[in-house]
Amino acid sequence: GEEGLKSPQESLSDLGAIESLRVPGKEEFRELREQPSDPQAEQELINSIEQVYFSADSFDIVKYELEKLPPVLNLQDLEEYRDKLKQQQAAVSKKVADLILEKQPAYVKELERVTSLQTGLQLAAVICTNGRRHLNIAKEGFTQASLGLLANQRKRQLLIGLLKSLRTIKTLQRTDVRLSEMLEEEDYPGAIQLCLECQKAASTFKHYSCISELNSKLQDTLEQIEEQLDVALSKICKNFDINHYTKVQQAYRLLGKTQTAMDQLHMHFTQAIHNTVFQVVLGYVELCAGNTDTKFQKLQYKDLCTHVTPDSYIPCLADLCKALWEVMLSYYRTMEWHEKHDNEDTASASEGSNMIGTEETNFDQTLKSRKKSDYSLNKVNAPILTNTTLNVIRLVGKYMQMMNILKPIAFDVIHFMSQLFDYYLYAIYTFFGRNDSLESTGLGLSSSRLRTTLNRIQESLIDLEVSADPTATLTAAEERKEKVPSPHLSHLVVLTSGDTLYGLAERVVATESLVFLAEQFEFLQPHLDAVMPAVKKPFLQQFYSQTVSTASELRKPIYWIVAGKAIDYEQMLLLMANVKWDVKEIMSQHNIYVDALLKEFEQFNRRLNEVSKRVRIPLPVSNILWEHCIRLANRTIVEGYANVKKCSNEGRALMQLDFQQFLMKLEKLTDIRPIPDKEFVETYIKAYYLTENDMERWIKEHREYSMKQLTNLVNVCLGSHINKKARQKLLAAIDDIDRPKR
């Protein structure tokens, strides 16, 4: 060991150690080869090296070893010690060589990465240098110059905007002068247009203190213009000028007040007529009266006319006619202007040229035509009247005057008046209420009181033989002289069309006007009673109790006819006949006939709404129609169930399901509660579950069902759980019932 070795840790941490490592000679390599190659032995050799050899670089190994030599030197000991050191050096050298060889690829690879990184950094440095140079050029040559230009342009734009605002403000401040000029020139549309534009501009510049108060001032000006417009409008009434009136109307349109203009114009014409005639008559009265102290100015026109003398009457009347002719001429020309311009406005409005004008035109447009929505079921109960009813009321008024003046013939007048009412009632029934097919079935019959009244009228008043026996004897003709021919309905009235619900509109007008007439007669009863001789008062009482009070009962047969035709009940019976009722399991879906029936009701509802657009259908009428239709439908349902040939328990449950579905949907279509004849169906369905004894009692109590319906209930429905003898007993009970007509 002539040289000191670095520790293995230092050698690994400093790659330069490889260059300074001493290469062993041939003899040493030979000795190294002779050393055992056992790794464990080598490690032990390394471990035996003194720790001091692994210290800092400044440690002097030679000095250390020389100082360790004993005072007396022994060659053999020295050689042995030298050999030991050589072995330790060889082990360390081998370990270092092994470590170097092991780490060599990683070193080479890392060296390559370092070289590559160095190249990349050099390239990046070039790019950065170029980038900075270009940025500097852009900053100096583009950014500073361009931004400076933009900043100057922005300032310029702001200044232009400010200048525009200042000019507008200057114009606004001069508006007053121009507005005054326009009003002097009677250019009302121009003044209003200018005022509206100024208001708009003022609201835009309201943040300037010099403009903030201008808005309210402009509003005052607008109101002042409107006052002047009204004065200009009043001038039209006496001297119509087409250019002047066109300007006035344009001005009102700009204000969005064309309807106000119309109202004002009517008022001005009324005032013009009054003032004109008053001034004419006043002039003649004052001229004829001379220097009297009477203050004619304060008199009413009617009183003023009494002072016109006979001599001045004709000249005064002539002047009056001339003055009124001028007003009428102006009115005629005004109307002519509107007829011409309203058509033009409607055309321009359709193009959307003026929103305010469009709204006003639409607004102007039983104004001119009654809206269809007015004929709704919920409208207030305004009377429905025919000309006949009005004429009868007028005649009654004349008859009452005759009764007051000629009291001895009061009874005769009332008698003939009652005949007039009788004939009217009989005519309405004949036209709209008579239906032999319904009466023969026992359905839709009028009340017995109404039938009695109609029979009495027919026997006492109607001449049924007038055309049947033209060769009648003189005596027969004499007997019939107080009778009148049976009334005939105009051919123009069509009662057979389903689309119009079988003349429902005509039926409503006729029936409700008769009911109204009856109500008026009710009001008249105390007055008639007062002029009637005491001995004849029973006749009056009979007329009211048997005739007047029965008028409203006509509603039932008349509207029943509509209800009987409005729904196709026969189709429902056919659909019900196709249903299988002897099912073995409870169904979850209702049958198709229910949907068909509900569609019929929906169509009925639509047609009712269509009719109500022509004639208002009062609530009592719509209620009666719905009630009749529902009653007939429910009776048809029971009839359909009574036609069933076979039925199981599940089939009867299906009937209940169908009916509940019908009720649920029907309640959404009508407000009538409870549903008429609902129990009529439910009671019939539930009768299936009764025992024999209960059924016999049930048959006697429920006389509203027909013999056929009851017989079917016994034969088909109860047949499955009662014996033949019990069935015969129940059928006998049905036969024994004394069935009244329904």
Summary of the structure (lengths in Angstrom):
residues: 742
radius of gyration: 60.1
end to end distance: 147.0
largest distance: 199.4
contacts: 1970
relative contact order: 0.04
helix: 74%
strand: 1%
